[in-house]
Amino acid sequence: MLAMILGLGLPGGMARAADLSFHEAVSAAWAVDPTRAELTTNRQSADARADAAKSWFPGGPVVSAQYFDDHLIGSNLGYTTYEGTVSVPLWLPGQGTATRRVAQAESATIQEKLNVAHMAVAVRVLEAASAQVIAQRRLAVALSLVQAMQRLGSAIDRAQRVGESTAADRQAAMAELAAARTEAGLAREQVETTGAALAVLLGRPGLPDILSYDARFLARTRLDTPQVVEDNDPRVRAAHRDVAAAQESVRLAKASFMPNPEIGVGAIHEGQYGSPWDSRVGVQVSVPLPSEARNVPMMSEARNRLAAAGSQEVQARRMVRVELAQVRARLDAARTTLESARTSAAALNRRADEMERSWQVGETALIEALRARLGAYNAILALNSAEIGWHAAILRAAIATGITP
């Protein structure tokens, strides 16, 4: 049982050692993350809109054609007219630049959202890896408990053959052995389910190494500079970029104070009764006038977006402050829990060994030895959970401060 306290792995060669660094695991999960593909497409679309805004005109040319003939109304005087125009819309002053800057700001926002998504993937990998290691440790301890109960059962059988043990002792040992085997079966199921979840997340089989990150690595984090961490958090940066994009949207709305005017050229070819054919060429200008019915809703929507973005930035900063406080508190609690669990597990394991020897020489009832062994089992489970929780808390602190090991 002491090997389980020291976390030496599964007995009987069943342990699966970590075969991936945590950085490799996060990279593998990021490569198959669906959010990454979606945001990458969104960023490429924003970049394409920024390039399109460099065009000379805000839209494509408009071609119109007209034909008039008096034959359609029953007359035969020879009035025939052909008319055609080609016109293009024009940028309003500053509108093209504002359109391009909106698209560029949205692209920058999406890039920060990619960083946020990458952080979320790192947290999910950490949680899945922690669950897998805890499940492996649980199975290790459960199998050791089965071995301990089998050893007690064999001792009871020998004692019963020489008349030094009762049937009640054997029945109690059999019951505890059955319970230990049930626990081992449940632990094996947990190993399989957590392993499957981790493999789906990574897109490949593998166990990330999370147990090599200790207090020395914790010293590399920047928990002692919370303002710097807050300013550099990708969630805060994404919210700030969104505010910048909303501000550019307001400028675009102001620059779009009226529909785009159009300028073009037209030609008329016509013939009249008693006159020769005639052709004319001219310039056409179309200038829609501003309208509050159009401009007020557009400006209102832009200002609403800016207000919402400002609110989201404030909330993001508050969320990051709370999270940093939680990370620091979790580190302190994990450190204390680990020290207490290590002391408790070692003491209860020694007590269980002493109670078993005491029972073998007839100084202690069997039920007391069984209770001591179960107490040691629960203490070792708590120790393994505390040890993994300590390493996970260190990695979580690193992720929260912008470090992906």
PAVEXBA-267156 format. One line per field, with one value per residue (C-alpha): residue number from 1; residue in three letters; y, x, z. Coordinates in Angstrom, 1 decimal, padded with zeros to 4 digits, m for minus. Layout:
# PAVEXBA-267156
num: (NUM ...)
residuo: (Ala ...)
py: (Y ...)
px: (X ...)
pz: (Z ...)
# end
This chain:
# PAVEXBA-267156
num: (1 2 3 4 5 6 7 8 9 10 11 12 13 14 15 16 17 18 19 20 21 22 23 24 25 26 27 28 29 30 31 32 33 34 35 36 37 38 39 40 41 42 43 44 45 46 47 48 49 50 51 52 53 54 55 56 57 58 59 60 61 62 63 64 65 66 67 68 69 70 71 72 73 74 75 76 77 78 79 80 81 82 83 84 85 86 87 88 89 90 91 92 93 94 95 96 97 98 99 100 101 102 103 104 105 106 107 108 109 110 111 112 113 114 115 116 117 118 119 120 121 122 123 124 125 126 127 128 129 130 131 132 133 134 135 136 137 138 139 140 141 142 143 144 145 146 147 148 149 150 151 152 153 154 155 156 157 158 159 160 161 162 163 164 165 166 167 168 169 170 171 172 173 174 175 176 177 178 179 180 181 182 183 184 185 186 187 188 189 190 191 192 193 194 195 196 197 198 199 200 201 202 203 204 205 206 207 208 209 210 211 212 213 214 215 216 217 218 219 220 221 222 223 224 225 226 227 228 229 230 231 232 233 234 235 236 237 238 239 240 241 242 243 244 245 246 247 248 249 250 251 252 253 254 255 256 257 258 259 260 261 262 263 264 265 266 267 268 269 270 271 272 273 274 275 276 277 278 279 280 281 282 283 284 285 286 287 288 289 290 291 292 293 294 295 296 297 298 299 300 301 302 303 304 305 306 307 308 309 310 311 312 313 314 315 316 317 318 319 320 321 322 323 324 325 326 327 328 329 330 331 332 333 334 335 336 337 338 339 340 341 342 343 344 345 346 347 348 349 350 351 352 353 354 355 356 357 358 359 360 361 362 363 364 365 366 367 368 369 370 371 372 373 374 375 376 377 378 379 380 381 382 383 384 385 386 387 388 389 390 391 392 393 394 395 396 397 398 399 400 401 402 403 404 405)
residuo: (Met Leu Ala Met Ile Leu Gly Leu Gly Leu Pro Gly Gly Met Ala Arg Ala Ala Asp Leu Ser Phe His Glu Ala Val Ser Ala Ala Trp Ala Val Asp Pro Thr Arg Ala Glu Leu Thr Thr Asn Arg Gln Ser Ala Asp Ala Arg Ala Asp Ala Ala Lys Ser Trp Phe Pro Gly Gly Pro Val Val Ser Ala Gln Tyr Phe Asp Asp His Leu Ile Gly Ser Asn Leu Gly Tyr Thr Thr Tyr Glu Gly Thr Val Ser Val Pro Leu Trp Leu Pro Gly Gln Gly Thr Ala Thr Arg Arg Val Ala Gln Ala Glu Ser Ala Thr Ile Gln Glu Lys Leu Asn Val Ala His Met Ala Val Ala Val Arg Val Leu Glu Ala Ala Ser Ala Gln Val Ile Ala Gln Arg Arg Leu Ala Val Ala Leu Ser Leu Val Gln Ala Met Gln Arg Leu Gly Ser Ala Ile Asp Arg Ala Gln Arg Val Gly Glu Ser Thr Ala Ala Asp Arg Gln Ala Ala Met Ala Glu Leu Ala Ala Ala Arg Thr Glu Ala Gly Leu Ala Arg Glu Gln Val Glu Thr Thr Gly Ala Ala Leu Ala Val Leu Leu Gly Arg Pro Gly Leu Pro Asp Ile Leu Ser Tyr Asp Ala Arg Phe Leu Ala Arg Thr Arg Leu Asp Thr Pro Gln Val Val Glu Asp Asn Asp Pro Arg Val Arg Ala Ala His Arg Asp Val Ala Ala Ala Gln Glu Ser Val Arg Leu Ala Lys Ala Ser Phe Met Pro Asn Pro Glu Ile Gly Val Gly Ala Ile His Glu Gly Gln Tyr Gly Ser Pro Trp Asp Ser Arg Val Gly Val Gln Val Ser Val Pro Leu Pro Ser Glu Ala Arg Asn Val Pro Met Met Ser Glu Ala Arg Asn Arg Leu Ala Ala Ala Gly Ser Gln Glu Val Gln Ala Arg Arg Met Val Arg Val Glu Leu Ala Gln Val Arg Ala Arg Leu Asp Ala Ala Arg Thr Thr Leu Glu Ser Ala Arg Thr Ser Ala Ala Ala Leu Asn Arg Arg Ala Asp Glu Met Glu Arg Ser Trp Gln Val Gly Glu Thr Ala Leu Ile Glu Ala Leu Arg Ala Arg Leu Gly Ala Tyr Asn Ala Ile Leu Ala Leu Asn Ser Ala Glu Ile Gly Trp His Ala Ala Ile Leu Arg Ala Ala Ile Ala Thr Gly Ile Thr Pro)
py: (000.0 002.3 002.2 003.6 006.4 007.3 007.2 004.6 003.6 000.6 m002.8 m005.7 m003.5 m002.0 001.6 003.8 006.3 009.8 009.7 013.3 016.6 018.9 021.3 018.5 017.5 021.0 021.4 018.1 019.2 022.6 021.1 019.2 021.8 022.8 026.3 027.0 026.2 028.4 031.4 031.0 031.2 034.3 036.0 035.2 036.6 039.8 040.2 039.7 042.4 044.8 044.1 044.6 048.0 049.2 049.2 052.4 052.1 050.8 048.7 047.3 049.3 049.6 049.1 050.2 050.2 051.5 051.0 053.1 052.4 053.8 050.6 049.0 051.6 051.2 054.2 054.0 057.3 055.9 057.2 054.8 055.5 053.4 054.6 053.1 054.2 052.8 054.3 053.5 054.4 056.7 056.5 059.2 061.2 058.9 056.0 053.7 054.1 053.6 050.4 049.1 049.9 048.2 045.0 045.2 045.7 042.7 040.6 041.7 040.8 037.4 036.8 037.4 035.1 032.5 033.0 032.7 029.5 028.2 028.9 027.1 024.1 024.0 024.0 021.2 019.1 019.7 018.6 015.6 014.5 015.0 012.9 010.1 010.1 010.1 007.2 005.3 005.9 004.8 001.6 001.1 001.5 m000.7 m003.5 m003.2 m003.4 m006.5 m008.0 m007.0 m008.6 m011.8 m011.9 m011.6 m014.2 m016.7 m016.0 m016.6 m019.9 m021.1 m020.0 m021.7 m025.0 m025.1 m023.8 m020.3 m018.4 m018.4 m018.7 m015.1 m013.9 m015.7 m014.3 m010.7 m011.1 m012.5 m009.5 m007.0 m008.9 m008.7 m005.0 m004.4 m006.2 m004.1 m001.0 m002.2 m002.8 000.7 002.1 000.2 001.6 005.1 004.6 003.5 006.4 009.1 007.6 007.7 011.3 012.3 010.5 012.3 015.7 015.1 013.4 010.6 008.2 009.6 010.7 014.2 014.7 016.9 015.5 017.0 020.6 021.4 024.4 025.3 025.7 027.7 030.3 031.1 032.3 035.9 035.6 038.3 040.9 040.6 043.9 042.8 039.4 041.0 043.4 040.5 038.0 037.1 037.5 041.1 041.7 040.3 042.5 045.5 044.7 044.4 047.9 049.2 047.5 049.1 052.5 052.0 051.0 054.4 056.2 054.3 055.1 058.8 058.6 056.9 059.9 059.4 056.8 056.5 058.9 057.5 058.9 057.5 058.0 057.5 057.4 057.9 056.8 057.8 058.5 060.8 061.2 063.4 063.8 062.0 059.6 061.4 060.2 061.9 061.2 062.6 062.3 061.2 062.0 060.6 062.0 060.6 063.0 062.2 060.9 060.6 057.5 055.8 057.5 057.5 053.6 053.1 055.4 053.9 050.4 051.5 053.2 050.2 048.0 050.3 050.4 046.6 046.1 048.5 046.6 043.3 044.6 045.6 042.2 040.4 042.3 041.5 037.9 037.7 039.3 036.8 033.9 035.0 035.2 031.7 030.3 031.7 030.4 027.0 026.8 027.6 025.0 022.4 022.8 022.5 019.6 017.7 018.0 016.9 014.0 012.8 012.7 011.1 008.4 007.4 007.2 005.2 002.9 002.1 001.7 m000.8 m002.9 m002.9 m003.8 m006.7 m008.0 m007.5 m009.5 m012.3 m012.8 m012.6 m009.2 m007.4 m008.4 m009.0 m006.3 m003.7 m004.8 m004.5 m001.1 000.0 m001.2 000.5 003.7 003.5 002.9 006.0 008.0 006.9 007.9 011.3 011.6 010.7 013.2 015.9 015.2 015.4 018.5 020.2 019.7 020.6 023.8 024.8 024.2 026.1 029.0 028.9 028.9 031.8 033.9 033.3 030.4 027.2 024.8)
px: (000.0 002.9 003.6 000.1 000.8 003.9 001.9 004.0 001.2 m001.1 000.0 000.7 002.0 m001.4 m000.3 m000.2 002.6 002.2 003.3 002.6 003.8 001.1 002.0 001.8 m001.6 m003.0 m001.6 m003.2 m006.6 m006.3 m005.7 m009.0 m011.0 m014.1 m014.2 m010.7 m011.9 m014.9 m013.0 m010.3 m012.9 m014.4 m011.0 m010.3 m013.7 m013.0 m009.6 m011.3 m013.8 m010.9 m009.3 m012.6 m013.0 m009.9 m011.9 m012.5 m016.2 m018.5 m020.5 m020.6 m021.7 m025.4 m026.5 m029.9 m031.5 m034.8 m036.6 m039.6 m041.6 m045.0 m046.0 m047.1 m049.9 m051.3 m049.5 m047.2 m045.5 m042.0 m041.1 m038.3 m035.9 m033.0 m031.5 m028.8 m026.8 m023.9 m023.3 m021.2 m021.7 m019.2 m017.7 m018.9 m016.0 m014.2 m016.6 m014.1 m011.5 m014.1 m015.3 m011.8 m011.0 m014.2 m013.2 m009.6 m010.9 m013.2 m010.3 m008.2 m011.1 m011.5 m007.7 m008.1 m011.1 m008.9 m006.6 m009.5 m010.6 m007.0 m007.1 m010.4 m008.9 m006.0 m008.3 m010.4 m007.3 m006.2 m009.5 m009.7 m006.1 m006.7 m009.9 m007.9 m005.0 m007.4 m009.3 m006.0 m005.0 m008.4 m008.1 m004.6 m005.7 m008.8 m006.7 m004.4 m007.4 m008.6 m005.1 m005.2 m008.7 m007.5 m004.5 m006.8 m009.2 m006.3 m005.2 m008.7 m008.9 m005.7 m006.9 m010.3 m008.7 m006.9 m009.9 m008.6 m011.2 m015.0 m017.3 m018.5 m014.9 m014.8 m018.2 m017.1 m013.9 m015.8 m018.2 m015.4 m013.6 m016.8 m017.1 m013.4 m013.9 m017.0 m015.0 m012.3 m014.9 m016.3 m012.8 m012.0 m015.1 m014.1 m010.6 m012.3 m014.8 m012.2 m009.8 m012.3 m013.2 m009.6 m008.9 m011.9 m010.6 m007.1 m008.1 m005.7 m004.9 m002.5 m002.1 m000.7 002.0 000.5 002.5 005.8 004.7 005.6 006.4 009.4 007.3 004.8 007.5 007.4 003.8 002.9 000.3 002.1 001.3 m002.5 m002.9 m000.4 m002.1 m005.5 m004.4 m002.9 m005.7 m007.1 m010.6 m009.9 m008.0 m010.9 m013.4 m011.2 m010.8 m014.6 m014.9 m012.5 m014.5 m017.7 m016.0 m015.1 m018.7 m019.9 m017.4 m018.7 m022.3 m021.4 m019.6 m022.6 m024.9 m026.7 m027.0 m024.2 m024.4 m024.0 m022.4 m022.5 m022.8 m025.8 m026.5 m029.8 m030.4 m033.8 m035.7 m038.8 m041.4 m040.1 m036.7 m033.4 m032.1 m030.4 m027.9 m026.9 m024.4 m024.5 m023.5 m025.9 m025.6 m027.9 m027.7 m030.1 m030.7 m030.2 m033.1 m033.6 m035.7 m032.5 m029.8 m031.2 m031.7 m028.2 m026.6 m028.6 m027.5 m023.9 m024.1 m025.9 m023.1 m020.5 m022.4 m022.7 m019.0 m018.0 m020.2 m018.7 m015.2 m016.0 m017.5 m014.5 m012.2 m014.3 m014.4 m010.7 m010.1 m012.4 m010.8 m007.3 m008.5 m010.0 m006.8 m004.7 m007.1 m007.2 m003.4 m003.3 m006.0 m004.4 m001.1 m002.6 m004.8 m001.8 000.3 m002.6 m003.6 000.0 000.3 m003.1 m002.5 000.9 m000.4 m003.6 m001.6 000.8 m002.2 m003.9 m000.7 m000.4 m004.1 m003.6 m000.6 m002.5 m005.5 m003.1 m001.8 m005.3 m005.1 m007.7 m011.0 m011.2 m013.8 m011.3 m008.6 m011.1 m012.1 m008.5 m007.7 m010.8 m009.8 m006.3 m007.9 m010.0 m007.0 m004.9 m007.7 m007.8 m004.0 m004.1 m006.8 m005.0 m001.7 m003.3 m005.3 m002.1 m000.4 m003.6 m003.8 m000.3 m001.1 m004.4 m002.5 m000.1 m003.0 m004.7 m001.5 m001.1 001.3 000.5 003.3)
pz: (000.0 000.6 m003.2 m003.8 m001.3 m003.3 m006.5 m008.2 m010.6 m011.3 m010.1 m012.4 m015.2 m015.8 m015.5 m018.6 m018.4 m019.7 m023.4 m024.3 m022.9 m021.8 m024.6 m027.2 m025.9 m026.1 m029.6 m030.7 m029.2 m030.8 m034.2 m034.1 m032.2 m034.3 m032.8 m034.2 m037.8 m037.4 m036.0 m038.6 m041.4 m039.7 m039.6 m043.2 m044.2 m042.2 m044.0 m047.3 m046.5 m045.6 m049.0 m050.8 m049.1 m051.0 m054.2 m056.1 m055.7 m052.9 m055.3 m058.8 m061.9 m062.8 m066.4 m067.5 m071.0 m072.4 m075.7 m076.9 m080.1 m081.1 m083.0 m079.7 m079.3 m082.8 m084.4 m087.4 m087.3 m086.7 m083.3 m082.0 m079.2 m077.8 m074.5 m072.3 m069.2 m067.2 m063.7 m060.6 m056.9 m055.2 m051.8 m049.4 m047.8 m045.4 m045.9 m047.7 m045.0 m042.3 m043.9 m044.2 m040.6 m039.4 m041.1 m039.8 m036.3 m036.6 m037.8 m034.8 m032.5 m034.0 m033.6 m029.8 m029.8 m031.2 m028.2 m025.9 m027.6 m027.2 m023.5 m023.2 m025.0 m022.6 m019.6 m021.1 m021.7 m018.1 m016.7 m018.9 m018.1 m014.4 m014.6 m016.4 m013.9 m010.9 m012.4 m012.9 m009.3 m008.1 m010.0 m008.6 m005.0 m005.6 m007.0 m004.0 m001.7 m003.4 m002.9 000.8 001.3 m000.5 001.8 004.9 003.4 003.0 006.6 007.9 005.9 007.5 011.0 010.5 009.6 012.9 014.8 015.5 013.4 013.2 010.2 011.0 010.4 007.0 006.0 006.9 004.9 001.9 002.0 002.1 m000.8 m002.9 m002.1 m003.1 m006.4 m007.1 m006.4 m008.8 m011.5 m011.1 m011.1 m014.3 m015.9 m014.9 m016.5 m019.8 m019.9 m019.0 m021.4 m024.2 m023.4 m023.5 m026.8 m028.4 m027.1 m028.3 m031.6 m030.7 m027.9 m025.3 m021.7 m021.1 m018.5 m015.7 m012.7 m013.6 m012.9 m009.4 m007.2 m009.3 m012.3 m010.2 m009.6 m013.4 m013.3 m012.8 m010.1 m008.2 m010.9 m011.2 m013.2 m015.9 m016.0 m016.3 m019.1 m021.1 m020.6 m024.0 m022.8 m021.8 m025.0 m027.1 m025.3 m025.8 m029.5 m029.7 m028.3 m030.9 m033.6 m032.3 m032.3 m035.9 m036.6 m035.2 m037.4 m040.4 m039.6 m039.3 m042.7 m044.3 m043.7 m047.0 m049.6 m052.0 m055.0 m058.5 m061.6 m065.1 m068.8 m071.1 m074.8 m076.7 m080.3 m081.6 m084.8 m085.2 m087.9 m090.7 m089.1 m089.6 m086.9 m084.0 m081.3 m078.1 m075.3 m071.8 m068.1 m065.4 m061.7 m059.0 m055.5 m052.9 m050.1 m046.4 m044.4 m040.6 m041.2 m042.5 m040.5 m037.0 m036.8 m038.3 m035.8 m032.9 m033.8 m033.9 m030.6 m029.0 m030.2 m028.7 m025.4 m025.3 m026.1 m023.3 m020.9 m022.0 m021.4 m017.9 m017.2 m018.7 m016.4 m013.4 m014.4 m014.8 m011.4 m009.7 m011.6 m010.5 m006.9 m007.2 m008.7 m005.9 m003.3 m005.0 m004.9 m001.2 m000.5 m002.7 m001.0 002.5 001.5 000.0 003.1 005.3 003.1 002.9 006.7 007.1 004.5 005.8 009.4 008.5 006.2 009.1 011.4 009.0 008.9 012.7 013.1 010.7 012.6 015.8 014.5 013.4 016.9 018.3 020.0 017.8 016.3 012.6 012.1 013.5 011.1 008.2 009.2 009.5 006.0 004.6 006.4 004.8 001.4 001.7 002.9 m000.1 m002.4 m000.8 m001.1 m004.8 m005.4 m003.5 m005.3 m008.7 m007.6 m006.6 m009.9 m011.7 m009.7 m010.8 m014.4 m014.0 m012.6 m015.5 m018.0 m016.2 m016.4 m020.1 m020.1 m021.9 m020.8)
# end
